[in-house]
Amino acid sequence: MDIMQNGNDFWFIDMATASESALKECIPKGKLRKMEENRIPEISLSNNRR
Protein backbone atom coordinates (compact mmCIF):
# COMPACT_ATOMS: atom_id res chain seq x y z
CA MET A 1 0.00 0.00 0.00
CA ASP A 2 1.39 3.40 -0.97
CA ILE A 3 0.32 6.59 0.75
CA MET A 4 0.88 10.10 -0.62
CA GLN A 5 0.85 13.24 1.54
CA ASN A 6 -0.39 16.53 0.09
CA GLY A 7 -0.21 19.22 2.78
CA ASN A 8 -2.18 17.84 5.73
CA ASP A 9 -4.09 15.35 3.55
CA PHE A 10 -3.10 11.71 3.06
CA TRP A 11 -4.22 9.63 0.06
CA PHE A 12 -4.04 5.91 -0.72
CA ILE A 13 -2.56 5.85 -4.21
CA ASP A 14 -1.67 2.20 -4.84
CA MET A 15 -3.01 -0.99 -3.32
CA ALA A 16 -1.47 -3.51 -5.74
CA THR A 17 0.29 -6.65 -4.59
CA ALA A 18 4.09 -6.51 -4.85
CA SER A 19 4.09 -8.79 -7.90
CA GLU A 20 1.84 -6.30 -9.73
CA SER A 21 3.45 -3.13 -8.36
CA ALA A 22 4.73 -0.38 -10.65
CA LEU A 23 8.21 -0.71 -9.08
CA LYS A 24 8.42 -4.52 -9.07
CA GLU A 25 11.68 -4.38 -11.06
CA CYS A 26 13.32 -2.81 -7.95
CA ILE A 27 12.76 -5.99 -5.91
CA PRO A 28 15.80 -8.35 -5.98
CA LYS A 29 15.42 -11.53 -8.08
CA GLY A 30 14.21 -14.47 -6.00
CA LYS A 31 12.40 -12.25 -3.46
CA LEU A 32 9.25 -11.59 -5.50
CA ARG A 33 6.54 -14.27 -5.49
CA LYS A 34 3.26 -14.28 -7.35
CA MET A 35 0.40 -13.99 -4.86
CA GLU A 36 -3.03 -15.43 -5.48
CA GLU A 37 -5.79 -12.91 -4.89
CA ASN A 38 -9.37 -13.61 -3.90
CA ARG A 39 -11.28 -10.38 -4.48
CA ILE A 40 -14.66 -11.89 -3.63
CA PRO A 41 -15.17 -11.93 0.16
CA GLU A 42 -16.79 -14.88 1.86
CA ILE A 43 -19.60 -13.75 4.13
CA SER A 44 -21.08 -16.11 6.67
CA LEU A 45 -24.69 -15.34 7.57
CA SER A 46 -25.25 -18.35 9.83
CA ASN A 47 -24.86 -16.58 13.21
CA ASN A 48 -25.56 -12.99 12.18
CA ARG A 49 -29.36 -13.19 11.84
CA ARG A 50 -31.81 -13.36 14.71
C-alpha distance matrix in Angstrom:
0.0 3.8 6.6 10.2 13.4 16.5 19.4 18.9 16.3 12.5 10.5 7.2 7.6 5.6 4.6 6.9 8.1 9.1 12.5 11.7 9.6 11.7 12.3 13.2 16.7 15.8 15.3 18.8 20.9 21.1 17.8 15.8 16.6 16.4 14.8 16.7 15.0 17.0 16.0 19.2 19.3 22.5 24.3 27.4 30.0 32.7 32.7 31.2 34.3 37.5
3.8 0.0 3.8 6.7 10.2 13.3 16.3 16.3 13.9 10.3 8.4 6.0 5.7 5.1 6.6 8.9 10.7 11.0 14.3 13.1 10.1 10.9 11.4 13.3 16.4 15.2 15.6 19.3 21.7 22.6 19.3 17.5 19.0 18.9 17.8 19.9 18.2 20.3 19.0 22.3 22.6 25.9 27.6 30.7 33.2 36.0 35.9 34.2 37.2 40.4
6.6 3.8 0.0 3.8 6.7 10.0 12.8 12.6 10.2 6.6 5.5 4.7 5.8 7.4 9.2 12.1 14.3 14.7 18.0 16.7 13.7 14.1 14.6 16.9 19.7 18.2 18.9 22.5 25.2 26.1 22.8 21.2 22.6 22.6 21.3 23.1 21.2 22.9 21.2 24.2 24.1 27.5 28.7 31.8 34.0 36.9 36.4 34.4 37.4 40.3
10.2 6.7 3.8 0.0 3.8 6.6 9.8 10.5 8.3 5.6 5.2 6.5 6.5 9.3 12.1 14.7 17.2 17.4 20.5 18.8 15.5 15.0 15.6 18.5 20.9 19.4 20.7 24.3 27.1 28.5 25.3 23.8 25.5 25.4 24.5 26.3 24.3 26.0 24.1 27.1 27.3 30.7 31.8 35.0 37.0 40.0 39.6 37.4 40.1 43.1
13.4 10.2 6.7 3.8 0.0 3.8 6.2 6.9 5.7 4.5 6.4 9.1 10.0 13.0 15.5 18.4 20.8 21.0 24.2 22.6 19.3 18.7 19.0 22.0 24.2 22.4 23.8 27.3 30.3 31.7 28.4 27.1 29.0 29.0 28.0 29.8 27.7 29.2 27.2 30.0 29.9 33.2 34.0 37.0 38.8 41.8 41.1 38.7 41.4 44.1
16.5 13.3 10.0 6.6 3.8 0.0 3.8 6.1 5.2 6.3 7.9 11.3 11.7 15.2 18.0 20.9 23.7 24.0 26.9 25.0 21.7 20.7 21.3 24.6 26.6 25.0 26.8 30.3 33.2 34.8 31.7 30.3 32.1 31.9 30.9 32.5 30.3 31.7 29.4 32.0 32.1 35.5 36.1 39.2 40.8 43.9 43.2 40.6 43.1 45.8
19.4 16.3 12.8 9.8 6.2 3.8 0.0 3.8 5.5 8.1 10.8 14.3 15.3 18.7 21.3 24.3 26.9 27.2 30.3 28.5 25.2 24.3 24.7 27.9 29.8 28.0 29.7 33.1 36.2 37.7 34.5 33.3 35.2 35.2 34.1 35.7 33.5 34.7 32.4 34.9 34.7 37.9 38.3 41.2 42.6 45.7 44.7 42.1 44.5 46.9
18.9 16.3 12.6 10.5 6.9 6.1 3.8 0.0 3.8 6.8 10.2 13.7 15.6 18.9 20.9 24.2 26.7 27.3 30.6 28.9 25.9 25.5 25.9 28.8 31.1 29.2 30.4 33.9 36.9 38.1 34.7 33.5 35.1 35.1 33.6 35.1 32.7 33.7 31.4 33.6 33.0 36.0 36.1 38.9 40.1 43.1 41.9 39.2 41.7 44.0
16.3 13.9 10.2 8.3 5.7 5.2 5.5 3.8 0.0 3.8 6.7 10.4 12.4 15.8 17.8 21.2 23.9 24.8 27.9 26.1 23.2 22.9 23.8 26.7 29.2 27.7 28.8 32.4 35.2 36.3 32.9 31.4 32.7 32.4 30.8 32.1 29.5 30.4 27.9 30.1 29.6 32.8 33.0 35.9 37.2 40.3 39.3 36.6 39.0 41.4
12.5 10.3 6.6 5.6 4.5 6.3 8.1 6.8 3.8 0.0 3.8 7.0 9.3 12.4 14.2 17.7 20.2 21.1 24.3 22.6 19.8 19.9 20.7 23.3 26.0 24.5 25.4 29.0 31.7 32.7 29.3 27.7 29.0 28.7 27.1 28.4 26.0 27.0 24.7 27.1 26.7 29.9 30.4 33.3 34.9 37.9 37.1 34.6 37.2 39.8
10.5 8.4 5.5 5.2 6.4 7.9 10.8 10.2 6.7 3.8 0.0 3.8 5.9 9.3 11.2 14.6 17.5 18.8 21.7 19.7 17.1 17.2 18.6 21.1 23.9 23.0 23.8 27.6 30.0 30.9 27.7 25.7 26.8 26.1 24.6 25.7 23.1 24.1 21.7 24.2 24.2 27.6 28.3 31.5 33.2 36.3 35.9 33.4 35.9 38.8
7.2 6.0 4.7 6.5 9.1 11.3 14.3 13.7 10.4 7.0 3.8 0.0 3.8 6.0 7.4 11.0 13.8 15.4 18.3 16.3 14.0 14.7 16.2 18.3 21.4 20.7 21.2 25.0 27.2 27.9 24.7 22.5 23.3 22.5 20.8 21.9 19.4 20.5 18.2 20.9 21.0 24.5 25.5 28.8 30.8 33.9 33.7 31.4 34.1 37.1
7.6 5.7 5.8 6.5 10.0 11.7 15.3 15.6 12.4 9.3 5.9 3.8 0.0 3.8 6.9 9.5 12.8 14.0 16.5 14.1 11.6 11.5 13.5 15.9 18.8 18.5 19.4 23.3 25.3 26.4 23.5 21.1 22.1 21.2 20.1 21.3 19.1 20.6 18.4 21.5 22.2 25.9 27.3 30.7 32.8 36.0 36.1 34.0 36.6 39.8
5.6 5.1 7.4 9.3 13.0 15.2 18.7 18.9 15.8 12.4 9.3 6.0 3.8 0.0 3.8 5.8 9.1 10.4 12.8 10.4 8.2 9.0 11.1 12.8 16.1 16.1 16.6 20.4 22.2 23.0 20.2 17.6 18.4 17.4 16.3 17.7 15.7 17.6 15.8 19.2 20.2 23.8 25.6 29.1 31.5 34.5 34.9 33.0 35.8 39.1
4.6 6.6 9.2 12.1 15.5 18.0 21.3 20.9 17.8 14.2 11.2 7.4 6.9 3.8 0.0 3.8 6.7 9.1 11.5 9.6 8.5 10.7 12.6 13.3 16.9 17.1 16.8 20.4 21.8 22.0 19.1 16.4 16.5 15.2 13.5 14.6 12.3 14.1 12.6 16.0 16.7 20.2 22.2 25.6 28.2 31.1 31.5 29.9 32.8 36.2
6.9 8.9 12.1 14.7 18.4 20.9 24.3 24.2 21.2 17.7 14.6 11.0 9.5 5.8 3.8 0.0 3.8 6.4 8.0 5.9 5.6 8.5 10.6 10.5 14.2 15.0 14.5 17.9 18.9 19.1 16.6 13.4 13.4 11.9 10.7 12.0 10.4 12.9 12.0 15.8 17.1 20.5 23.0 26.4 29.3 32.1 32.8 31.5 34.4 37.9
8.1 10.7 14.3 17.2 20.8 23.7 26.9 26.7 23.9 20.2 17.5 13.8 12.8 9.1 6.7 3.8 0.0 3.8 5.5 5.4 6.0 9.8 10.9 9.5 13.3 14.0 12.6 15.7 16.3 16.0 13.4 10.3 9.9 8.6 7.3 9.4 8.7 11.9 12.2 15.9 17.0 20.0 22.8 25.9 29.1 31.6 32.4 31.5 34.5 38.0
9.1 11.0 14.7 17.4 21.0 24.0 27.2 27.3 24.8 21.1 18.8 15.4 14.0 10.4 9.1 6.4 3.8 0.0 3.8 5.4 4.9 8.5 8.3 6.4 10.0 10.4 8.8 11.9 12.8 12.9 10.2 7.3 8.2 8.2 8.3 11.4 11.8 15.2 15.9 19.5 20.6 23.5 26.3 29.3 32.6 34.9 35.6 34.8 38.0 41.4
12.5 14.3 18.0 20.5 24.2 26.9 30.3 30.6 27.9 24.3 21.7 18.3 16.5 12.8 11.5 8.0 5.5 3.8 0.0 3.8 5.7 8.9 9.1 6.2 9.3 11.0 9.3 11.9 11.7 11.8 10.0 6.3 6.5 5.6 7.1 10.0 11.1 14.8 15.8 19.5 21.1 23.8 27.0 30.0 33.3 35.6 36.7 36.1 39.1 42.7
11.7 13.1 16.7 18.8 22.6 25.0 28.5 28.9 26.1 22.6 19.7 16.3 14.1 10.4 9.6 5.9 5.4 5.4 3.8 0.0 3.8 6.6 8.5 6.8 10.1 12.1 11.6 14.6 14.6 15.3 13.6 10.0 10.2 8.4 9.2 11.2 11.2 14.6 14.7 18.5 20.5 23.6 26.6 29.8 32.9 35.5 36.7 35.7 38.6 42.2
9.6 10.1 13.7 15.5 19.3 21.7 25.2 25.9 23.2 19.8 17.1 14.0 11.6 8.2 8.5 5.6 6.0 4.9 5.7 3.8 0.0 3.8 5.4 5.2 8.8 9.9 10.0 13.6 14.6 15.8 13.7 10.7 11.9 11.2 11.8 14.2 13.9 17.1 16.9 20.7 22.3 25.5 28.3 31.6 34.6 37.2 38.1 36.9 39.8 43.4
11.7 10.9 14.1 15.0 18.7 20.7 24.3 25.5 22.9 19.9 17.2 14.7 11.5 9.0 10.7 8.5 9.8 8.5 8.9 6.6 3.8 0.0 3.8 5.8 8.0 9.3 10.9 14.4 15.7 17.6 15.9 13.1 14.9 14.4 15.4 17.7 17.3 20.5 19.9 23.6 25.4 28.8 31.4 34.8 37.7 40.5 41.3 40.0 42.8 46.3
12.3 11.4 14.6 15.6 19.0 21.3 24.7 25.9 23.8 20.7 18.6 16.2 13.5 11.1 12.6 10.6 10.9 8.3 9.1 8.5 5.4 3.8 0.0 3.8 5.4 5.6 7.7 11.2 13.0 15.3 13.5 11.5 14.1 14.5 16.0 18.9 19.0 22.4 22.2 26.0 27.5 30.7 33.4 36.6 39.7 42.3 42.9 41.7 44.8 48.2
13.2 13.3 16.9 18.5 22.0 24.6 27.9 28.8 26.7 23.3 21.1 18.3 15.9 12.8 13.3 10.5 9.5 6.4 6.2 6.8 5.2 5.8 3.8 0.0 3.8 5.3 5.6 8.9 10.0 11.9 10.4 8.0 10.6 11.2 13.1 16.2 17.0 20.6 21.1 24.8 26.4 29.4 32.3 35.4 38.6 41.0 41.8 41.0 44.0 47.6
16.7 16.4 19.7 20.9 24.2 26.6 29.8 31.1 29.2 26.0 23.9 21.4 18.8 16.1 16.9 14.2 13.3 10.0 9.3 10.1 8.8 8.0 5.4 3.8 0.0 3.8 5.5 7.6 8.6 11.6 11.0 9.4 12.5 13.5 16.1 19.2 20.4 24.1 24.6 28.4 30.1 33.0 36.0 39.1 42.3 44.7 45.5 44.7 47.8 51.3
15.8 15.2 18.2 19.4 22.4 25.0 28.0 29.2 27.7 24.5 23.0 20.7 18.5 16.1 17.1 15.0 14.0 10.4 11.0 12.1 9.9 9.3 5.6 5.3 3.8 0.0 3.8 6.4 9.0 11.8 10.5 10.0 13.5 15.3 17.4 20.8 21.8 25.4 26.0 29.7 31.0 33.9 36.7 39.7 42.9 45.2 45.8 45.0 48.2 51.6
15.3 15.6 18.9 20.7 23.8 26.8 29.7 30.4 28.8 25.4 23.8 21.2 19.4 16.6 16.8 14.5 12.6 8.8 9.3 11.6 10.0 10.9 7.7 5.6 5.5 3.8 0.0 3.8 6.5 8.6 6.7 6.6 10.4 12.7 14.8 18.4 19.8 23.5 24.5 28.1 29.2 31.8 34.8 37.5 40.9 43.0 43.5 43.0 46.3 49.7
18.8 19.3 22.5 24.3 27.3 30.3 33.1 33.9 32.4 29.0 27.6 25.0 23.3 20.4 20.4 17.9 15.7 11.9 11.9 14.6 13.6 14.4 11.2 8.9 7.6 6.4 3.8 0.0 3.8 6.3 5.8 7.3 11.0 13.9 16.4 20.1 22.1 25.8 27.2 30.7 31.8 34.1 37.2 39.8 43.3 45.1 45.7 45.4 48.8 52.1
20.9 21.7 25.2 27.1 30.3 33.2 36.2 36.9 35.2 31.7 30.0 27.2 25.3 22.2 21.8 18.9 16.3 12.8 11.7 14.6 14.6 15.7 13.0 10.0 8.6 9.0 6.5 3.8 0.0 3.8 5.6 6.7 9.6 12.5 15.6 19.0 21.5 25.2 27.0 30.4 31.7 33.9 37.2 39.6 43.2 45.0 45.8 45.7 49.0 52.5
21.1 22.6 26.1 28.5 31.7 34.8 37.7 38.1 36.3 32.7 30.9 27.9 26.4 23.0 22.0 19.1 16.0 12.9 11.8 15.3 15.8 17.6 15.3 11.9 11.6 11.8 8.6 6.3 3.8 0.0 3.8 5.7 7.7 11.0 13.9 17.3 20.1 23.7 25.9 29.1 30.1 32.0 35.3 37.5 41.2 42.7 43.6 43.8 47.1 50.5
17.8 19.3 22.8 25.3 28.4 31.7 34.5 34.7 32.9 29.3 27.7 24.7 23.5 20.2 19.1 16.6 13.4 10.2 10.0 13.6 13.7 15.9 13.5 10.4 11.0 10.5 6.7 5.8 5.6 3.8 0.0 3.8 6.5 10.1 12.2 15.9 18.3 21.8 23.8 27.1 27.8 29.8 32.9 35.2 38.8 40.4 41.1 41.1 44.5 47.8
15.8 17.5 21.2 23.8 27.1 30.3 33.3 33.5 31.4 27.7 25.7 22.5 21.1 17.6 16.4 13.4 10.3 7.3 6.3 10.0 10.7 13.1 11.5 8.0 9.4 10.0 6.6 7.3 6.7 5.7 3.8 0.0 3.8 6.8 9.2 12.9 15.1 18.8 20.6 24.0 25.1 27.3 30.5 33.0 36.6 38.4 39.2 39.1 42.4 45.8
16.6 19.0 22.6 25.5 29.0 32.1 35.2 35.1 32.7 29.0 26.8 23.3 22.1 18.4 16.5 13.4 9.9 8.2 6.5 10.2 11.9 14.9 14.1 10.6 12.5 13.5 10.4 11.0 9.6 7.7 6.5 3.8 0.0 3.8 6.2 9.6 12.4 16.0 18.3 21.4 22.6 24.5 27.9 30.2 33.9 35.5 36.6 36.7 39.9 43.4
16.4 18.9 22.6 25.4 29.0 31.9 35.2 35.1 32.4 28.7 26.1 22.5 21.2 17.4 15.2 11.9 8.6 8.2 5.6 8.4 11.2 14.4 14.5 11.2 13.5 15.3 12.7 13.9 12.5 11.0 10.1 6.8 3.8 0.0 3.8 6.7 9.5 13.1 15.3 18.4 20.0 22.1 25.6 28.2 31.7 33.5 34.9 34.8 37.9 41.4
14.8 17.8 21.3 24.5 28.0 30.9 34.1 33.6 30.8 27.1 24.6 20.8 20.1 16.3 13.5 10.7 7.3 8.3 7.1 9.2 11.8 15.4 16.0 13.1 16.1 17.4 14.8 16.4 15.6 13.9 12.2 9.2 6.2 3.8 0.0 3.8 6.3 9.8 12.2 15.3 16.5 18.5 21.9 24.5 28.0 29.9 31.2 31.1 34.1 37.7
16.7 19.9 23.1 26.3 29.8 32.5 35.7 35.1 32.1 28.4 25.7 21.9 21.3 17.7 14.6 12.0 9.4 11.4 10.0 11.2 14.2 17.7 18.9 16.2 19.2 20.8 18.4 20.1 19.0 17.3 15.9 12.9 9.6 6.7 3.8 0.0 3.8 6.8 9.7 12.3 13.8 15.6 19.2 21.8 25.3 27.1 28.8 28.7 31.6 35.2
15.0 18.2 21.2 24.3 27.7 30.3 33.5 32.7 29.5 26.0 23.1 19.4 19.1 15.7 12.3 10.4 8.7 11.8 11.1 11.2 13.9 17.3 19.0 17.0 20.4 21.8 19.8 22.1 21.5 20.1 18.3 15.1 12.4 9.5 6.3 3.8 0.0 3.8 6.1 9.0 10.7 13.0 16.5 19.4 22.8 25.0 26.5 26.1 28.9 32.6
17.0 20.3 22.9 26.0 29.2 31.7 34.7 33.7 30.4 27.0 24.1 20.5 20.6 17.6 14.1 12.9 11.9 15.2 14.8 14.6 17.1 20.5 22.4 20.6 24.1 25.4 23.5 25.8 25.2 23.7 21.8 18.8 16.0 13.1 9.8 6.8 3.8 0.0 3.8 5.6 7.3 9.5 13.0 16.0 19.2 21.5 23.3 22.8 25.4 29.2
16.0 19.0 21.2 24.1 27.2 29.4 32.4 31.4 27.9 24.7 21.7 18.2 18.4 15.8 12.6 12.0 12.2 15.9 15.8 14.7 16.9 19.9 22.2 21.1 24.6 26.0 24.5 27.2 27.0 25.9 23.8 20.6 18.3 15.3 12.2 9.7 6.1 3.8 0.0 3.8 6.2 9.5 12.4 15.9 18.7 21.5 23.2 22.1 24.5 28.3
19.2 22.3 24.2 27.1 30.0 32.0 34.9 33.6 30.1 27.1 24.2 20.9 21.5 19.2 16.0 15.8 15.9 19.5 19.5 18.5 20.7 23.6 26.0 24.8 28.4 29.7 28.1 30.7 30.4 29.1 27.1 24.0 21.4 18.4 15.3 12.3 9.0 5.6 3.8 0.0 3.8 6.6 9.4 12.8 15.4 18.3 20.2 19.2 21.4 25.1
19.3 22.6 24.1 27.3 29.9 32.1 34.7 33.0 29.6 26.7 24.2 21.0 22.2 20.2 16.7 17.1 17.0 20.6 21.1 20.5 22.3 25.4 27.5 26.4 30.1 31.0 29.2 31.8 31.7 30.1 27.8 25.1 22.6 20.0 16.5 13.8 10.7 7.3 6.2 3.8 0.0 3.8 6.2 9.7 12.6 15.4 16.9 15.9 18.4 22.2
22.5 25.9 27.5 30.7 33.2 35.5 37.9 36.0 32.8 29.9 27.6 24.5 25.9 23.8 20.2 20.5 20.0 23.5 23.8 23.6 25.5 28.8 30.7 29.4 33.0 33.9 31.8 34.1 33.9 32.0 29.8 27.3 24.5 22.1 18.5 15.6 13.0 9.5 9.5 6.6 3.8 0.0 3.8 6.6 9.8 12.1 14.0 13.7 16.1 19.8
24.3 27.6 28.7 31.8 34.0 36.1 38.3 36.1 33.0 30.4 28.3 25.5 27.3 25.6 22.2 23.0 22.8 26.3 27.0 26.6 28.3 31.4 33.4 32.3 36.0 36.7 34.8 37.2 37.2 35.3 32.9 30.5 27.9 25.6 21.9 19.2 16.5 13.0 12.4 9.4 6.2 3.8 0.0 3.8 6.4 9.3 10.9 10.0 12.4 16.2
27.4 30.7 31.8 35.0 37.0 39.2 41.2 38.9 35.9 33.3 31.5 28.8 30.7 29.1 25.6 26.4 25.9 29.3 30.0 29.8 31.6 34.8 36.6 35.4 39.1 39.7 37.5 39.8 39.6 37.5 35.2 33.0 30.2 28.2 24.5 21.8 19.4 16.0 15.9 12.8 9.7 6.6 3.8 0.0 3.8 5.7 7.6 7.8 10.2 13.7
30.0 33.2 34.0 37.0 38.8 40.8 42.6 40.1 37.2 34.9 33.2 30.8 32.8 31.5 28.2 29.3 29.1 32.6 33.3 32.9 34.6 37.7 39.7 38.6 42.3 42.9 40.9 43.3 43.2 41.2 38.8 36.6 33.9 31.7 28.0 25.3 22.8 19.2 18.7 15.4 12.6 9.8 6.4 3.8 0.0 3.8 5.8 5.2 6.7 10.3
32.7 36.0 36.9 40.0 41.8 43.9 45.7 43.1 40.3 37.9 36.3 33.9 36.0 34.5 31.1 32.1 31.6 34.9 35.6 35.5 37.2 40.5 42.3 41.0 44.7 45.2 43.0 45.1 45.0 42.7 40.4 38.4 35.5 33.5 29.9 27.1 25.0 21.5 21.5 18.3 15.4 12.1 9.3 5.7 3.8 0.0 3.8 5.9 6.9 9.6
32.7 35.9 36.4 39.6 41.1 43.2 44.7 41.9 39.3 37.1 35.9 33.7 36.1 34.9 31.5 32.8 32.4 35.6 36.7 36.7 38.1 41.3 42.9 41.8 45.5 45.8 43.5 45.7 45.8 43.6 41.1 39.2 36.6 34.9 31.2 28.8 26.5 23.3 23.2 20.2 16.9 14.0 10.9 7.6 5.8 3.8 0.0 3.8 5.8 7.8
31.2 34.2 34.4 37.4 38.7 40.6 42.1 39.2 36.6 34.6 33.4 31.4 34.0 33.0 29.9 31.5 31.5 34.8 36.1 35.7 36.9 40.0 41.7 41.0 44.7 45.0 43.0 45.4 45.7 43.8 41.1 39.1 36.7 34.8 31.1 28.7 26.1 22.8 22.1 19.2 15.9 13.7 10.0 7.8 5.2 5.9 3.8 0.0 3.8 6.7
34.3 37.2 37.4 40.1 41.4 43.1 44.5 41.7 39.0 37.2 35.9 34.1 36.6 35.8 32.8 34.4 34.5 38.0 39.1 38.6 39.8 42.8 44.8 44.0 47.8 48.2 46.3 48.8 49.0 47.1 44.5 42.4 39.9 37.9 34.1 31.6 28.9 25.4 24.5 21.4 18.4 16.1 12.4 10.2 6.7 6.9 5.8 3.8 0.0 3.8
37.5 40.4 40.3 43.1 44.1 45.8 46.9 44.0 41.4 39.8 38.8 37.1 39.8 39.1 36.2 37.9 38.0 41.4 42.7 42.2 43.4 46.3 48.2 47.6 51.3 51.6 49.7 52.1 52.5 50.5 47.8 45.8 43.4 41.4 37.7 35.2 32.6 29.2 28.3 25.1 22.2 19.8 16.2 13.7 10.3 9.6 7.8 6.7 3.8 0.0
